[in-house]
Amino acid sequence: MLMITGASGQLGRLVTTRLQELAVPFVAGTHDPTQVGGHTRHLDFDRPETLQFPGIRTLLLISAGYGEDDVVTARHDRVITAAERDGVEQVVYTSLTGAGDHLSFSLAHRWTERRLQRSRLAWTILRNGLYAELLGSLTLAEDGVVHAPLSEGKLAAVARADLADVAAEVLLRPAEHAGKVYELVGPQAIGGAAVAEARGAEYRPVSLAETRARLDQAGLLPFQPPMLMSIYSSISGGFLAGTGSELARLLGRSPRPVLAHLG
């Protein structure tokens, strides 16, 4: 039996929908009581007593959400420890593209990869590129202008639905993907000018300092402004522009056009 953690989240819902389309039985693990398809089980990474996996052979571990590193790594460790205890055979983990090591939230992903690789479990690591939808939220147009500190940098973004489709395909035949690390970035890098054009707007780059000042006034959680600033900095510095073909190979088709999925 398959189990999906974070099944009520944005990526999790897309994975469960794809599995339903393929008529694959699964257990949807979520702390949200809303039925998301298949058999639903209460799962809370902060409550170890809810982490029960008897009868689960393959577990899709969707990253436990953004938080301080010690919070996220503790959550992931609890899940992996429970999976080892309950006889889970393989964990498929949604990680972060290797190009994202400059991002402030990469450490928890790399820690989890290492924890899995040192476990007794079979594993597959899906190193997801940054979502097209995230790029869209970082480059909203106001009065016909996109103000973003991207300079001339670009991002090889990926539609979230494509990453969900890859996860579902891996879950169908997990043994074929055991021990594999997949880099799932887009085949084309896009920047602020292309995003603005898609929105029918003008692109006017702004400084990182201006952006930080705006974020500091936005009422975000303490860890969020540094996280967002690291994304802007990495894009503007050209660190996330590298493209790849592994996404298309695993999909068996061309990826969805990024500019159509900005949200």
N, C-alpha and C positions, 0 to 999 in steps of 0.2 A: 504494500500500500504506500502511496505517496502522501506526503504532508507538506503544506505550504505555510510558512510562518509569515506574519504580517499580511495575511490574506485580505484584510480590509483596507490596506494602503493602496496608493496609486499604482505601483508596479504589481503588487499582489493581486489586485482585482483584475488586471489585464491577464496575468498568468492563469488565474482560475477560469476566466472567460474562455481563454484558448483551450484549456484542458476540457472544458465542457463541450466546446465545438468538436473536439477530437474524441468525445465520449470516453474519456479516461477517468476512472474513479479516483477520488482524492479526499483527503481530510483538510479542511480549511482552518488553520490555527489563527486566532485573532483575539485581542482583548476587547474588541468591539462586539457586542452581542448581536449585531445585525447579521442576518444570514447572507453569506456571500457565495453560496453555491456548494454543492456536494454536502458532505457531513461536516458540520462546524464544531470545533472544540475550543473552549476557552484557553487562551495561552497568554501569559504575561511574563515577559523576561525579567521583571523585577520581583516576581513571586515564584521562587523555585518549585513550590508545591504544585504549580500548574504545568510544569514542564515534564509531561508524561508521554513517552513515545513507544510503549509496547505495541508490537505489530506493525510499526512503521519501518519499511525497508530503505526508503529514499526520502531524505528531508531537504527541501529547499529552504535554506536559511537566508532570508532577505534581511539585509543589514538593519539593525535595531533602531534606526533613526539617528539624527544628529544629536549630539550631546557632548559633554566633556569626555575626553578620551578614556578616563578611568571608568566612567559610567558605561560607555559603549562596550569596552573590552570585557567588563564584568558581565554584562548581559550575554555577550556572545560566548564567553567561557561557560556560563551556566547551561546554555543550550547544548554546547558540544559535550560537556561533561554528562548531561542527562542522556544525550544520544548514545554515548559510549556505554553508559550503565544499562540502557534499555534495549541494546542489541540492534540499533540502527546500522545498516550496512554502509550507506554512502550519504555524504552531505554535499549538496551543491550550494555554493556560497556566491552571493552577488557582491562583488568587490568593486574596486575602483581601478580604472585604467592605470597602467604603469607610468604613463606620462604625468599622472596626477600626484607624483611624490612631492611636488612643490606645494600642494594644497594643504591647508591647515588641518583638514580632517582625514588625511591619508594614513596617519599612524594606526588608528584603530583597525583599518582595513588590512594593513600589512601585518599587524599583530594577529589578527584572526586567521589570515592565510597561514602564518607560521604555526599557530595553535592547531589548525587542521592537519597540516603536513606532518606534525609530530604526534598526532593522535593515532589510534589503532583503526580509525575509520578510512574507508575509501573516500576520495574527495574529488570535486571538480570546482575550479575557480573561474567565475565569469567576471572578468575585469571590465566592467561597464564604463563606456565613455560618458561624459556629461550629457544630460538630456537636452534635446532641442527645446523642450518645454521650459527648462531652467534658463536657457539662453534667452528665451522669449520674455521671461519674467524679469530678467536683468536688463532688458533693452526696450522698455515700454516707451511709446511715443507720447509726448505731451505737447499739445498745440502744434502738431505736425513736425515735431523734432524729436529725434532719439538722442538723448544725452547719456553717454556711457564712457567710462574710462578705459576703453579698449585700444586706443591708439589705432594702429593699423593691424593689430593682431587678429588672429582667426582661431576658430574652434572647430574641431572635427566632431561635431555634435551628432547625437543619435536619437531618433524618435523612441520614446519610452516603449511604444507598442512593439517595436522591433526587438528590443531587449527582452520583453516578455515572451515573444515568439521563440527566441533562441532558448530561453530558460525552459519553455515547454518542450521543445524538441529534445533538449538534453535529458529532461525527466522521462521522456518516452523510452530512451535506451541508455540509461545511466552508465551501465558497465562499459559501453563503448567510449565513454568520455572520462573514465576514471583516471586520475593522475594528470589531467590536462589543465592548463591555464590558458584561457582564451582572452585575447585582447580585442574588445568589441568597440572599436571607434568607427566613425563614419568614413565614407570614401571621398568626402569633399569637406574642406574647411571653409567656413564662412565667417565674415567679420561684421562690424557695425554697419558699414555702408550697404552690404547686401541685405541685412536685416531691415534697415531703414527703408530701402527701396521696396522690399516686400510689404512694408506697412504703409507705403505711399507717403513716406516722411523723409526728412533731411537728417543726415547724420552729423552731429557736432560732438567730437570727442571732448571730454572734460578730464580734469586731473584726478588722480587718486585722492588727493587731499580734499577736494571738493566733495567727492563721493563719500569719504569717511565721515566728514562733517554731517552730511545728510543722513547717513546710517545711524550715527550717534544720537540723532534726534528722532529716530523712527520707533522707539520703544521696543527694540528687539531684546532677546535674551543676551546675556553677556558674551557668550561664545559665538553668537551669530555674525556680528560685524566683522571680526577677524576672518571668519570662514568665507564670507562673501568677498571681502577685500582680497583674499588669496586667490579666489577665482578670477576676479578682474585682473589682478597683477599677472597671473599665469597666462591668461589669454593675451593681454597686451604685450607680454614679453615673448610671445611666440612658442611657449612651452606645450601648448595643447593643440597645435595645428597639425600634428602628424596623423596621416590617414592610414587606413588599413583595409584589407580584403577579407579578413576572417569573418566579419559580420555577414557579408554577402554569402560566403561559402556555407556557413551554418544555416542561414535562412533558406538557401537554395534559390534565391531570387535577389533582385536589386533592393537595397534598403529603401524605405520610404523617404521621400524628399523632405529634408530638414525644414526648409522654409515654409512648408505647408503645415508644420506641427509646432510652430512657435507658441500657439495658444493665444 
